[in-house]
Amino acid sequence: MGRRPGFDQRKIGAIVAALYKNPDGLWLRQIAKETEMTHATVAKYVEGILRPLVEEVSLGKEGKPLLRVIRLKPFVIERLQEGKSIADILKVLRLMSKVEE
């Protein structure tokens, strides 16, 4: 049977929950440790499906950062506090980006 294609909702939820608990942000490896995922998996999700939800600060050389601190955008934190789902927040962000185009 194998793995289903696409992103795993449980992994998305675990990464968002770890970032929500740490509003100042976490290093990729810290997120990986808290979620019990590999750092490569966390990076794939942060650079993929979660890109609209997060802000990133990279320290080190351009193109190859030594440290990547990831945190949820304030808008996302506010919506989560209102009880919105990650899927709902992503829909709103997609609509906002289409309006800006």
C-alpha angles and dihedrals in degrees: 000000000000133000121328114247119254134031123330112239091212091057091048090051093047093051093046091047091052091050092045090055089051107045093173088062139249137241115254091249091051090053089049091051094048093047096039091235130125116265088240090058092048091049091050091054095043092049092042129033095003096049093102091050101051143062121211133205114193122198122195134029119001111255093018111049121196092210132021116194113196126194137166117261113253090244090058093049090051092050092048089051088053088056098254118152124240089247091054092049092050090051092053092048091050091051091048092052091050091052091051092054 
